[in-house]
Amino acid sequence: MKFQELLATDALIPSLPEAISHILGELQKDEPDPRRIVPLVSGEVGLAVRILRLVNSARYSAGSERIGSIETATAMLGVAAVRQLVQAAAVGGAFRQVPGVDMVDFWRYSLDVAKIAQSLAEELRLDKGAAFTAGLLHGVGDLIMKMAMPDRPSLQPAFSTDDGRHAAQIADLGYAWPDVGAAFAARWRFPANIVEAVRHQCNPQDGEPDKTLSSLLYLASWSARAHELDIEGTALFESLPQGVADAIGLKDAARLRDEDVIAWTQADEARDFS
C-alpha cells in the first residue's frame, strides 16, 4: 500500500474521539481553567484510569507517593503536562487490538522506551513529559501499518526485537513506521516537537530544527531493544550509538542499560495500560 493511500484510509488511522477533542479544546485555551478540566477528564473513566497509570508508572511525582486523582495530578503537574497525558492515554484506548500483535508486549516495550526517554530528558534538563509521550507514541505507526498490511513480510517480526525493521520497510515500501506515526501524531494534534521526534526517531540527524528529542527517542529505543534482545557486555557497548549520545551532550551513555536507573516494565503494568 502506498503511503498516501494508507493515510487516506480513515478506518486505519483512528480519528480523535469527540470527548478527547473537547477536553483538548479546553486545555488549549489561552488560560485553561483546571476547574473545568478536572471534571471533564474525570468524567471519562477509562481515560482517567489510563492517565493515572501513566502518571504513576512514569514517576511524574516528586516522591514515592502515588497520585490518586486527576485533580491531584493537575495540581502537581500543571495543565501542559496533563494535556500530553490526555493525548498519550487516549492512544492506548485507540489501539486495543491489532491482528497478529501481542498488545501487552507492544505496550510493555513502548512504556520502556518512554521511561528511558524521560530519564534521559531529566538528566539533560529537557521536557520530561514530551520525552515520555514521544516514547510511548514512537511505535504506533507500525500498528497502523500492521492493520493495513497484516501479511507484509517487513511487518512480521515482533516490533520490540526487530533491529532491521526500518531498513526493511523502506526497501519494501518506500516508507516506514516513523512516517506513519508522525502523520498519526499530527492528526491527533500532538505538539510539533513530538510529531517531528517521532518522524526522525531512526535518523535523528535529519531532524529540524532541534534534533535533541528525536535523538533521545533513538537512544531510548536502542536501550529498550538491547534489553529485549538481551545484549550484554562487549557486544552491547560495541553497538552503542555513541555519536548520537555525544551530539546531545549525554556523557554517561552507559546508564542506558543501568538496571538501577531503568525500571523495566512488567507485563501486568502493560496489561493495565492496554
N, C-alpha and C positions, 0 to 999 in steps of 0.2 A: 504494500500500500504506500502510495506517495505521501510525503509529509503534509502537503496542503489538503489532500483528500482526508487524511486522518483528522486534521484539525477541524475540518468542516463537518465531521460526523458528530453531531451533538450527543448522541447516545454514548459515545466513548469518553468524552470529556464532560464530567458532571457539571451542571450549572450550579452557581452559588445559590444555596437554598434561600427562600424568601425571608425566613426568620433570621438567618445569619446576615443577610443583606441589610435588614432593618437594624440589627444590632450594630453592624459596622457603620451604618449611616450615622448613628448616634456617636460612635467612637471617633468618627472623622470630623465632627463639628469643631469649629474653632475653639470653643470652650465646652468640651463634653462634661456632662453632669453625672457624676457617679450615682446620684440618687435615682436617675433614670436607667442607667446602665445595669446596675446590680440586679434589679428585679427582672429586667429583660433577659439577662443571661441566666439567672437562677431559674426562670420560668421554663427554659429549655433544658429539661432534666438531663437528658443524655449528653448534651454539650457541656453542661456544668460539671458532670461527673468526670468527663474526659479532661477538662481544664484542670480540675483539682488533682487528678492523677499526674498530669504533666507537670504541674507546679511542684508537687512533692517528689516526683521521680527526678526532675531536673535540679532539685535542691535550690530553687529560687530563694527560699527563706534563708535568712542570715544565720539562724541557729539550727538546732536539731528538731525544734517543734514543728509539727506538721500543720499546714494551712488547711482549715476545715470548711471554709465557706468562700463564696465569691466575693462577699463584702470584705472579708479579711484580705483576700488576695488583691483586690483593687486598692485597698488602703495601703498595703505593704509594697506593692509592685508599681503602682501607678497605671494610668489609663493606657499609655503607649504599650507597656508590656502585656496588659490584658488584651489589647487589640490583636497582638501577634498570637497570643494563646487561643483566642477565639477562632482565628483562622486555622491554626495548626490543629486544634481539637476537632474542628469541623471536617478536616481532611480524613481523619480516622473514621468518621461516620460515612463519608462518601465512598470509601473503598472497603466494603465489608467482606465481599467475596470476589475473587478473580480466579477463573478456571485454571487449574494447574499450578496455583501458587499457594504455598503454605503461608497464610497471612500472619500467623503468630510469629513464624520465623522471620518474615519480611519486616514486621514492625519491631521485633526484638533487635534486629540488625540496625534498622533505621534509628531507633532510640539510642543505640550505642554511638552511632555517628553523631547524633545530636548532642549527647552528653560530652563527647570528646571535643566537638567544635566549641561548645560552651566553655569548657575548661580552658581551651587554648585562648578563647576570646578574653576570659577573665585574666589570664596571665599577661596578655598584651594590652589590657585595659581598653577593650573594644566592647561593642554592644553584645552582651551575653544572650539576650533574648533573640536577637536577629540571628546569631550563630546557631542557637538551638533550633530555631524554626527552620532555617535553611537545611540543617542536618536532617531534621525529621522529614522534610519535603524532598530530599535530594533524589530519591528513587521512584517517586510517584510516576514519572514519565514512563518508566519500564512497565508499571502496572497497566497503564493505558495502552501501550503497545501490545502487551500480552492479551488484553481484551480484544484488540483489533486483529491480531495475527497469532492466535494461540499455538499454531503449529510451525511457526517460523523457526528455522534452526538456530538463528542468532539469539533467540529468546528462550531457549530450552534449559540451559544450565541454571542452577539456583543463583539468584541475583547476588546473594551475600558472599559467594565463593568464586564467582566467575571473573578472574582477573583480566581476561582479554575481551570482555563484553563490549566495551566502547569501540575498539578497533573492528571487531566482528560486525557490529551493527552498521558502522559507517561503510564498511566494504560491501555489506549485503544490501543496505537500504539507502545509503547516502546521508543518513541522519541517525541520531541515537537518542537514548532516553533523556539526556540533559536538554536537548532541543524541545522535546515534547513536554518535559517537566516545566521548563520556563514558560511555555505557552499556557500551560495549566495555571501556573502561579500568577501570571499576568491576568488571566481571565477571572481569577478569584481575588483580584485586587490586592495581592501581596505587595509590599513596598518594592520599589525598583531595585534596591541593592540586593534584596533576596532573590528577585527574578534573575538578575544578572549573575549572582553567585551560583544559582542552580544551572544556568546556561553554560557557564565556563568552569564547572567543577572538575572536568577532566583535563582542561587546558587553561589553567589559571593565568598563564602569561598573556592570554588573549583578552582578559577581562578589562573593561573600560568603564569609568576612568580609574577606579580603585580595584586593585587585584587582591586586596587583603582577604575579604570574605570568601572569595572563590578559592583562595589558597588554603584557608582554614578548612574549607569543605574537602578539598583534595587530601589534605593531611589526615583529617578525621576519618575519611573513607578508607585511606590506606591503612590506618591503625586498626580500624574495626575489621577490615578484610584479613589483615595479617593475623588477627586474633581468631577469626573464623577458620583460617587455613592452618592455624597452629604453627606459624612460622616463628622460630626462636633462634637465639644465639647468633652466630656469624651470618647465617642466611638472612636473618631479619635485618641486620644493620647494613648488609650489602645491598638490600633492596630499599633502604630508607631514602625517601626523596629529599635529600639534604639541601639541594638547590632551592626547592620551594620553601623549606623552613628558613633558610638563610635570607631569602628575598623578603620575608615579612618580619625578620628580626627575632625568630624563635631560636633562642640559644641552646635550650635544653631539649633537643628533639627526642632524646631517649625516653622522656616522660610519655611519649605516645604509646608506650606499652607498659607503663608502670602500673602494676596491679594495685598499688596503694593509692593511686590518683584516680583511676578509672573504675567506676562501679558498674561492671558489666551487667547488662540487663538480663534478668531471668525470664523464663517462659511465662510465668504467672503474671508478671508485670506487663509483658507484651500482650498477653491474652486479655487482660483488663482493658487495655487501650483499644485493641481491635474489636 
